[in-house]
Structures are given as structure tokens and as C-alpha cells.
């Protein structure tokens, strides 16, 4: 009986720790994505050819 309570408490704690770790990882990935978007810009990059005069 006593061991069932300890086991149940341990499983509850384990779930909460895994949930916190997953939330932390999602938060960090969002921060990295936002920084990359801010640095590189979020616009379509087009190349333009410079035409030379053949006079």
C-alpha cells in the first residue's frame, strides 16, 4: 500500500518534469526561430541582373 502511493507520486512528478522540459524546449525553439527571422528578414529575395550597355 505504501509503495503504491510512492510509485503514484513518482509517476506524477515524472509527468510534470517531462511536461516542463517539453515546454522549455518549445520556448527555446521559438526564440531561435524569431531571432533567425529577425536577422535574415522575412521577405522574398530576388536577384537582379545588371545590364551592360553595348555601345
HELIX and SHEET records of a PDB file:
HELIX    1   1 UNK A    2  UNK A   40  1                                  39    
END                                                                             
